[in-house]
Amino acid sequence: MNALTLMMLLFIILLLINAPIAFVIGVSGIVWFLANGTIPLSIAVQRVIAQTQSISFLAVPFFILAGNLMNRTGITPRLMKFSQVVTRKMVGGTCQVSVLLSTLMGGVSGSAVADATMEARILGPDMTKRGYPKGYSSAVLCLTSLITATIPPSLGLILYGFVGNVSIGRLFIAGMIPGVLMCLALMGTVWWTSKRYGYDLPDPQISAPTLAEVGACAKECLFALIFPILLILLIRCGLCTSTEAGAFAVAYALLCGTLIYHELTWEGFVQSLKDSVVDTGGIILIIAMSGIFSYALTVEQVPAVLGRMLLGITDNPQLMMMIIILFLTVTGMVVDSNVNVLLFTPLVLPVLQDMGVDPVHFGIIMMTIVTMGCMTPPVGTACYSVCDIMGCSIADYVKHSIPFFIAVIGLTMLMVFIPGLILFLPNMIYG
């Protein structure tokens, strides 16, 4: 058994026994070094350190801290109030709140799992009182958090840009239209399913929101609404890099919490620091360990072999993207989304670039698909977290989530064949 076969076999075994993903990657990579015998083990240590030595990577801990701070500044309840006012006359009103809130929270949390669990705790009890089946509520709360995959500042887009050497500024801008389209697609799915099954139909005695009401609520959460736009402007105008934008996000969160909303306490600040250390530590460990694994794949020429194999199947870029999407959908069911980005971006992106696919175009689609893996069994962290909070079985969740998965896949196929949906804004702004 050669070193590559042994590494992949151990990777699968550790994955199946549910070992921590950082150790799955690191241990299987170390075993490759031991089995290879010709490369010093000290190279593995060097690769662990070298993988994190990038100024761009500093954006990750900054944005994680900014997200944790913003969740304690009073922004979330204001966004909730705004969403409730806008959707109060819609069919499936409470679920529509979840969709709109996820769209707005994408610029605050930057994490699908964090968004899904937060909404499950806040909106879940009210959904149950209004007669929604728990499986349906869980499906809505979970799948709507997928919008955070593309709305800036998405942590996944930062990692993709870091690994694939793609402009994070262009990725942030490119994610805006797909994020809005995902919002509309999921709101349409909520409307159709709620109307069909009679969930939470609007009270005819309640009046539609007036422009003045919407404006008043928007004014209350103005600083949250303009945050993603400020980030994009700062990066595009050359006033800061993506890393400096992360530092700006932290300062902005502190400003909102202390001087504008006056709701960030010292205890909240300390807890935000603690949460950020834990979150950042987990991501950095995965990234560091992926350096060993990626080095082994490169030495074994796996990217080149995979590229030749894929190019032997088809030379049509759209068909190639669909094949890769299917592959990422399957791997997303068993591997964490961040790990998918770190492991597979260096493998598939060069193949698509050789076929003329814009890396920004593929990046938005890839993040949508791998983040969807958080919402699918058997390993999806978001679906298990939400179902646990809601007291719902996974089988019931899967049954009610099918229309939402169909909507997501349909929109993804649309983005594959109409690149302008993704590239229009970055091409217009960057040229």
C-alpha positions as CSV (number, residue, x, y, z in Angstrom):
1,M,0.0,0.0,0.0
2,N,1.6,3.3,-1.1
3,A,1.6,6.4,1.1
4,L,-1.2,8.2,-0.7
5,T,-3.6,5.3,-0.5
6,L,-2.8,4.9,3.2
7,M,-3.4,8.6,3.9
8,M,-6.8,8.6,2.1
9,L,-7.9,5.3,3.8
10,L,-7.0,6.7,7.2
11,F,-8.7,10.0,6.4
12,I,-12.0,8.1,5.6
13,I,-11.8,5.9,8.7
14,L,-11.2,8.9,11.0
15,L,-14.0,10.8,9.4
16,L,-16.4,7.8,9.8
17,I,-15.6,7.5,13.5
18,N,-16.4,11.2,13.9
19,A,-12.9,12.3,15.0
20,P,-12.4,16.1,15.2
21,I,-11.9,17.3,11.7
22,A,-8.6,19.0,12.4
23,F,-7.1,15.8,13.7
24,V,-8.6,13.8,10.8
25,I,-6.6,16.1,8.4
26,G,-3.5,16.4,10.5
27,V,-3.1,12.7,11.5
28,S,-3.7,11.4,8.0
29,G,-1.2,13.9,6.6
30,I,1.5,12.9,9.2
31,V,1.0,9.2,8.3
32,W,1.7,10.1,4.7
33,F,5.1,11.6,5.7
34,L,5.9,8.5,7.8
35,A,4.9,6.1,5.0
36,N,6.7,8.1,2.3
37,G,10.0,7.9,4.1
38,T,11.9,10.2,1.7
39,I,10.7,13.5,3.0
40,P,11.8,14.7,6.5
41,L,9.1,14.9,9.1
42,S,10.3,18.4,9.9
43,I,8.7,19.6,6.6
44,A,5.3,18.7,8.1
45,V,6.0,21.1,11.0
46,Q,7.1,23.8,8.6
47,R,3.9,23.3,6.6
48,V,1.7,23.8,9.7
49,I,3.4,27.1,10.4
50,A,3.6,28.3,6.8
51,Q,-0.1,27.7,6.1
52,T,-1.1,30.4,8.6
53,Q,1.6,33.0,7.5
54,S,-0.5,35.3,5.4
55,I,-1.5,38.8,6.2
56,S,-4.9,38.2,4.5
57,F,-5.7,35.4,6.9
58,L,-5.8,38.0,9.8
59,A,-9.2,39.0,8.4
60,V,-10.7,35.8,9.8
61,P,-10.2,36.5,13.6
62,F,-11.1,40.2,13.1
63,F,-14.4,39.4,11.5
64,I,-15.2,36.7,14.0
65,L,-14.6,39.1,16.9
66,A,-16.7,41.8,15.0
67,G,-19.6,39.3,14.6
68,N,-19.5,38.3,18.3
69,L,-19.4,42.0,19.4
70,M,-22.3,43.0,17.1
71,N,-24.5,40.2,18.6
72,R,-24.1,42.0,21.9
73,T,-24.7,45.6,20.7
74,G,-28.5,45.6,20.4
75,I,-28.4,45.3,16.6
76,T,-30.1,41.9,16.5
77,P,-33.4,43.0,18.2
78,R,-33.6,46.1,16.0
79,L,-33.1,44.0,12.9
80,M,-35.8,41.6,14.2
81,K,-38.3,44.5,14.7
82,F,-37.5,45.8,11.2
83,S,-38.2,42.3,9.7
84,Q,-41.4,41.8,11.6
85,V,-42.8,45.1,10.4
86,V,-41.9,44.5,6.7
87,T,-43.4,40.9,6.7
88,R,-46.5,41.3,8.9
89,K,-48.9,41.0,6.0
90,M,-47.2,38.2,4.2
91,V,-48.3,34.6,4.1
92,G,-46.2,32.6,6.6
93,G,-45.3,35.8,8.3
94,T,-43.1,34.4,11.1
95,C,-41.1,32.3,8.7
96,Q,-40.7,35.3,6.4
97,V,-39.2,37.1,9.3
98,S,-36.6,34.3,9.5
99,V,-35.7,34.7,5.8
100,L,-35.4,38.5,5.9
101,L,-33.6,38.5,9.3
102,S,-31.0,36.0,7.9
103,T,-30.4,38.3,4.9
104,L,-29.8,41.2,7.3
105,M,-27.8,39.2,9.8
106,G,-25.5,38.0,7.0
107,G,-23.7,41.3,7.4
108,V,-23.5,40.9,11.1
109,S,-22.7,37.3,12.0
110,G,-21.0,36.0,8.8
111,S,-21.7,32.5,9.9
112,A,-24.6,30.2,8.8
113,V,-24.5,28.0,11.9
114,A,-24.4,31.0,14.3
115,D,-27.3,32.6,12.4
116,A,-29.4,29.4,12.4
117,T,-29.0,28.7,16.2
118,M,-29.6,32.3,17.1
119,E,-32.9,32.4,15.1
120,A,-34.0,29.0,16.5
121,R,-33.8,30.3,20.0
122,I,-35.5,33.6,19.2
123,L,-38.1,32.7,16.6
124,G,-38.5,29.0,17.3
125,P,-40.9,29.2,20.3
126,D,-43.1,31.8,18.5
127,M,-43.3,29.5,15.4
128,T,-44.5,26.6,17.5
129,K,-47.2,28.8,19.1
130,R,-48.4,29.8,15.7
131,G,-49.0,26.2,14.7
132,Y,-46.0,25.5,12.4
133,P,-44.9,21.8,12.5
134,K,-41.6,21.6,14.2
135,G,-40.0,20.0,11.2
136,Y,-41.2,22.9,9.0
137,S,-40.0,25.5,11.4
138,S,-36.6,23.8,11.7
139,A,-36.3,23.6,7.9
140,V,-37.0,27.3,7.5
141,L,-34.7,28.4,10.3
142,C,-31.9,26.2,9.0
143,L,-32.1,26.7,5.3
144,T,-32.6,30.5,5.5
145,S,-29.2,30.8,7.2
146,L,-27.7,29.8,3.9
147,I,-28.0,33.4,2.8
148,T,-25.1,34.3,5.1
149,A,-22.8,32.3,2.7
150,T,-22.6,35.1,0.2
151,I,-23.7,38.3,2.0
152,P,-20.5,40.1,3.2
153,P,-18.6,39.6,5.4
154,S,-18.9,35.9,4.8
155,L,-16.1,33.9,6.5
156,G,-16.3,31.3,3.8
157,L,-15.6,33.9,1.1
158,I,-12.6,35.1,3.1
159,L,-11.2,31.6,3.3
160,Y,-11.9,30.9,-0.4
161,G,-10.1,34.2,-1.3
162,F,-7.2,33.3,1.0
163,V,-6.7,29.8,-0.4
164,G,-7.5,30.5,-4.0
165,N,-5.7,33.8,-4.2
166,V,-8.9,35.6,-5.3
167,S,-9.8,39.2,-4.6
168,I,-11.9,39.3,-1.4
169,G,-13.2,42.7,-2.4
170,R,-14.6,41.3,-5.6
171,L,-16.0,38.3,-3.8
172,F,-17.8,40.5,-1.3
173,I,-19.4,42.6,-4.0
174,A,-20.3,39.5,-6.1
175,G,-22.2,38.0,-3.2
176,M,-24.7,40.8,-2.9
177,I,-27.0,39.9,-5.8
178,P,-26.9,36.1,-5.2
179,G,-27.7,36.9,-1.5
180,V,-30.8,38.9,-2.4
181,L,-31.9,36.3,-5.0
182,M,-31.6,33.6,-2.4
183,C,-33.7,35.7,-0.1
184,L,-36.4,36.1,-2.7
185,A,-36.3,32.4,-3.7
186,L,-36.7,31.3,0.0
187,M,-39.4,33.9,0.7
188,G,-41.3,32.5,-2.4
189,T,-40.9,29.0,-1.1
190,V,-42.2,30.0,2.3
191,W,-45.2,31.7,0.7
192,W,-46.0,28.7,-1.5
193,T,-45.7,26.1,1.3
194,S,-47.5,28.2,3.9
195,K,-50.3,29.0,1.5
196,R,-50.6,25.3,0.5
197,Y,-50.8,24.0,4.1
198,G,-52.4,27.0,5.7
199,Y,-49.6,28.0,8.0
200,D,-49.7,31.5,9.6
201,L,-52.1,33.2,7.2
202,P,-52.1,37.0,7.6
203,D,-54.8,38.5,9.8
204,P,-57.1,40.6,7.6
205,Q,-57.6,43.1,10.5
206,I,-53.9,43.9,10.5
207,S,-52.9,46.7,8.2
208,A,-50.0,46.6,5.8
209,P,-46.9,48.4,6.9
210,T,-46.7,52.0,5.9
211,L,-43.6,53.6,4.3
212,A,-43.2,55.7,7.5
213,E,-43.2,52.6,9.7
214,V,-40.6,50.9,7.6
215,G,-38.5,54.0,7.5
216,A,-38.6,54.4,11.2
217,C,-37.5,50.8,11.8
218,A,-34.8,51.1,9.2
219,K,-33.5,54.2,10.9
220,E,-33.2,52.3,14.2
221,C,-31.0,49.6,12.6
222,L,-29.3,51.9,10.0
223,F,-25.8,51.2,11.3
224,A,-26.3,47.4,10.8
225,L,-27.9,47.9,7.3
226,I,-25.0,50.0,6.0
227,F,-22.2,47.9,7.5
228,P,-21.7,45.5,4.4
229,I,-21.9,48.5,2.1
230,L,-19.2,50.4,4.1
231,L,-16.9,47.4,4.0
232,I,-17.2,47.1,0.2
233,L,-16.7,50.9,-0.3
234,L,-13.6,50.9,1.9
235,I,-12.0,47.9,0.1
236,R,-13.0,49.1,-3.4
237,C,-11.8,52.7,-2.9
238,G,-8.4,51.4,-1.8
239,L,-8.7,52.8,1.7
240,C,-8.0,49.4,3.3
241,T,-7.2,45.8,2.6
242,S,-9.5,43.0,3.5
243,T,-7.5,42.5,6.7
244,E,-7.8,46.2,7.6
245,A,-11.5,46.0,6.8
246,G,-11.7,43.3,9.5
247,A,-10.0,45.6,12.0
248,F,-12.5,48.4,10.9
249,A,-15.4,46.0,11.6
250,V,-14.2,45.5,15.2
251,A,-13.9,49.2,15.7
252,Y,-17.3,49.7,14.1
253,A,-18.9,47.1,16.4
254,L,-17.4,48.7,19.5
255,L,-18.6,52.1,18.3
256,C,-22.2,50.8,17.8
257,G,-22.3,49.0,21.1
258,T,-20.8,51.8,23.3
259,L,-21.6,55.2,21.8
260,I,-24.7,54.6,19.5
261,Y,-26.8,51.8,21.1
262,H,-25.2,51.9,24.6
263,E,-25.8,48.1,25.1
264,L,-22.3,46.6,25.0
265,T,-21.3,46.0,28.6
266,W,-17.9,45.2,29.9
267,E,-19.0,41.6,30.7
268,G,-20.4,41.3,27.2
269,F,-17.1,42.5,25.7
270,V,-15.1,40.0,27.7
271,Q,-17.5,37.2,26.7
272,S,-17.1,38.2,23.1
273,L,-13.4,37.9,23.4
274,K,-13.7,34.5,24.9
275,D,-16.1,33.3,22.2
276,S,-13.8,34.7,19.5
277,V,-10.8,32.9,20.9
278,V,-12.6,29.6,20.8
279,D,-14.1,30.2,17.3
280,T,-10.8,31.4,15.9
281,G,-8.8,28.6,17.5
282,G,-10.9,26.0,15.9
283,I,-10.6,27.5,12.5
284,I,-6.9,28.2,12.7
285,L,-6.2,24.6,13.8
286,I,-8.1,23.3,10.8
287,I,-6.2,25.6,8.5
288,A,-2.8,24.8,10.0
289,M,-3.4,21.0,9.7
290,S,-4.6,21.4,6.1
291,G,-1.1,22.6,5.3
292,I,0.3,19.1,5.9
293,F,-2.6,17.4,3.9
294,S,-2.3,19.9,1.0
295,Y,1.5,19.4,0.8
296,A,1.0,15.6,0.5
297,L,-1.6,16.0,-2.3
298,T,0.8,18.4,-4.2
299,V,3.8,16.1,-3.9
300,E,1.6,13.2,-5.1
301,Q,0.5,15.4,-8.0
302,V,-3.2,14.8,-7.2
303,P,-4.3,18.2,-8.5
304,A,-2.7,17.5,-11.9
305,V,-4.1,14.0,-12.1
306,L,-7.6,15.2,-11.0
307,G,-7.4,18.0,-13.6
308,R,-6.5,15.5,-16.4
309,M,-9.3,13.2,-15.3
310,L,-11.9,16.0,-15.2
311,L,-10.8,17.4,-18.5
312,G,-11.1,13.9,-20.0
313,I,-14.8,13.9,-19.1
314,T,-15.8,17.2,-20.7
315,D,-14.4,20.5,-22.0
316,N,-17.7,22.3,-21.4
317,P,-17.2,24.7,-18.5
318,Q,-20.9,24.7,-17.4
319,L,-21.0,20.9,-17.4
320,M,-17.7,20.8,-15.5
321,M,-19.1,23.1,-12.9
322,M,-22.2,20.9,-12.5
323,I,-20.0,17.8,-12.0
324,I,-17.9,19.7,-9.4
325,I,-21.1,21.0,-7.7
326,L,-22.4,17.4,-7.4
327,F,-19.1,16.3,-5.9
328,L,-19.1,19.2,-3.4
329,T,-22.7,18.5,-2.5
330,V,-21.8,14.9,-1.5
331,T,-18.6,16.0,0.4
332,G,-20.6,18.7,2.1
333,M,-22.8,16.1,3.7
334,V,-19.8,14.6,5.5
335,V,-17.1,17.3,5.7
336,D,-17.3,20.8,7.4
337,S,-17.8,23.6,4.9
338,N,-14.5,25.3,5.9
339,V,-12.6,22.1,5.4
340,N,-14.2,21.7,2.0
341,V,-13.0,25.1,1.0
342,L,-9.5,24.5,2.3
343,L,-9.1,21.1,0.7
344,F,-10.9,21.3,-2.6
345,T,-10.3,24.9,-3.8
346,P,-6.7,24.2,-4.7
347,L,-7.8,21.0,-6.6
348,V,-10.8,22.2,-8.6
349,L,-10.2,25.9,-9.1
350,P,-7.2,25.6,-11.5
351,V,-9.2,23.2,-13.7
352,L,-12.1,25.6,-14.0
353,Q,-9.7,28.6,-14.6
354,D,-8.1,26.7,-17.4
355,M,-11.5,26.4,-19.0
356,G,-12.2,30.1,-18.7
357,V,-14.4,30.1,-15.6
358,D,-14.0,33.3,-13.5
359,P,-12.8,32.3,-10.0
360,V,-15.2,34.9,-8.4
361,H,-18.1,33.2,-10.3
362,F,-17.2,29.8,-9.0
363,G,-16.4,31.1,-5.5
364,I,-20.0,32.3,-4.9
365,I,-21.4,29.0,-6.2
366,M,-18.9,26.9,-4.2
367,M,-19.7,28.7,-1.0
368,T,-23.4,28.3,-1.5
369,I,-23.0,24.5,-2.1
370,V,-20.5,23.7,0.7
371,T,-22.5,25.9,3.2
372,M,-25.6,23.9,2.3
373,G,-23.7,20.9,3.6
374,C,-24.2,22.4,7.1
375,M,-27.9,21.9,6.6
376,T,-27.8,18.2,5.5
377,P,-27.4,15.0,7.5
378,P,-25.4,13.1,8.5
379,V,-22.8,15.7,9.6
380,G,-24.6,19.0,9.1
381,T,-23.9,21.1,12.2
382,A,-26.6,23.7,11.5
383,C,-29.4,21.1,11.1
384,Y,-28.5,19.2,14.2
385,S,-28.2,22.4,16.3
386,V,-31.6,23.7,15.1
387,C,-33.3,20.3,15.5
388,D,-31.9,20.0,19.0
389,I,-33.2,23.4,20.0
390,M,-36.6,22.8,18.4
391,G,-37.0,19.3,19.7
392,C,-37.5,18.0,16.2
393,S,-36.4,14.7,14.6
394,I,-33.9,14.7,11.7
395,A,-36.4,12.7,9.6
396,D,-39.1,15.3,10.1
397,Y,-36.7,18.1,9.3
398,V,-35.6,16.4,6.0
399,K,-39.2,15.8,4.9
400,H,-40.1,19.5,5.3
401,S,-36.9,20.8,3.9
402,I,-37.2,19.3,0.4
403,P,-39.0,22.3,-1.2
404,F,-36.3,24.6,0.2
405,F,-33.4,22.5,-1.1
406,I,-35.1,22.5,-4.5
407,A,-35.3,26.3,-4.5
408,V,-31.6,26.5,-3.5
409,I,-30.5,24.0,-6.2
410,G,-32.6,25.7,-8.8
411,L,-31.1,29.1,-8.1
412,T,-27.6,27.6,-8.1
413,M,-28.2,26.2,-11.6
414,L,-29.4,29.6,-12.7
415,M,-26.2,31.1,-11.5
416,V,-24.1,28.5,-13.3
417,F,-25.6,29.2,-16.6
418,I,-26.0,33.0,-16.1
419,P,-22.7,34.2,-14.8
420,G,-23.8,37.8,-15.0
421,L,-26.0,37.3,-11.9
422,I,-22.8,37.0,-9.9
423,L,-20.3,39.0,-12.0
424,F,-22.4,42.1,-12.9
425,L,-21.6,44.1,-9.8
426,P,-17.9,43.3,-9.5
427,N,-17.3,43.9,-13.2
428,M,-19.2,47.2,-13.0
429,I,-17.4,48.4,-10.0
430,Y,-13.9,47.0,-10.6
431,G,-14.0,46.8,-14.4
